[in-house]
């Protein structure tokens, strides 16, 4: 069921008063323009997948493993 919300000015920006029953459990939302309006959704952490997918990921030297580890004698 759609719920009406008030739009107000916050400086030069527009803001929407979101009713408590629709409140987000995060401080950041993603805003996306869709065909007939805008969509607000909570920003979720992408977790480790996004971390390792970062092409500019560099680990500190102390995390690097030597390429050729000697075999262990048993």
C-alpha positions as CSV (number, residue, x, y, z in Angstrom):
1,X,0.0,0.0,0.0
2,X,1.6,3.4,-1.0
3,X,2.3,5.9,1.7
4,X,2.5,9.7,1.1
5,X,5.6,11.5,2.4
6,X,6.4,15.2,2.6
7,X,9.2,16.8,0.5
8,X,11.0,19.8,1.9
9,X,14.0,21.9,1.2
10,X,17.3,21.4,3.0
11,X,19.4,24.2,1.6
12,X,19.4,23.8,-2.1
13,X,18.6,20.1,-1.9
14,X,15.2,18.4,-1.7
15,X,14.6,15.9,1.2
16,X,11.9,13.4,1.9
17,X,10.5,12.7,5.4
18,X,10.4,8.9,5.5
19,X,7.6,7.6,7.8
20,X,8.9,5.6,10.7
21,X,7.2,2.4,9.4
22,X,9.5,2.6,6.3
23,X,12.6,3.7,8.1
24,X,16.0,2.3,7.0
25,X,18.4,0.5,9.3
26,X,21.4,2.2,7.7
27,X,22.9,5.7,7.4
28,X,23.4,5.5,3.6
29,X,20.9,4.7,0.9
30,X,21.4,4.2,-2.9
31,X,19.2,6.4,-5.1
32,X,18.4,5.2,-8.5
33,X,16.3,6.8,-11.2
34,X,13.7,4.3,-12.6
35,X,11.1,4.7,-15.4
36,X,8.4,6.3,-13.3
37,X,10.3,7.9,-10.4
38,X,13.2,7.2,-8.0
39,X,14.0,4.1,-6.0
40,X,15.7,4.3,-2.5
41,X,17.3,1.2,-1.1
42,X,19.8,0.6,1.7
43,X,23.4,0.4,0.9
44,X,24.7,-3.0,1.8
45,X,28.3,-4.0,2.2
46,X,29.4,-6.1,-0.7
47,X,31.6,-8.0,1.7
48,X,34.8,-9.8,0.7
49,X,33.8,-10.3,-3.0
50,X,34.0,-6.5,-3.6
51,X,37.2,-6.3,-1.6
52,X,39.0,-8.9,-3.7
53,X,37.4,-7.7,-7.0
54,X,39.1,-4.3,-6.6
55,X,41.6,-4.1,-9.4
56,X,43.7,-1.7,-7.3
57,X,43.9,-4.0,-4.3
58,X,47.5,-4.1,-2.9
59,X,48.4,-5.9,0.2
60,X,51.1,-4.7,2.6
61,X,54.5,-6.5,2.3
62,X,54.0,-8.4,5.5
63,X,51.0,-10.2,3.9
64,X,52.8,-11.4,0.9
65,X,53.8,-15.1,0.8
66,X,57.1,-16.1,-0.8
67,X,56.6,-17.7,-4.2
68,X,58.6,-20.9,-3.6
69,X,58.2,-22.4,-0.2
70,X,60.7,-25.2,0.6
71,X,59.1,-28.7,1.1
72,X,58.9,-29.7,4.7
73,X,60.9,-32.8,5.7
74,X,58.9,-35.3,7.7
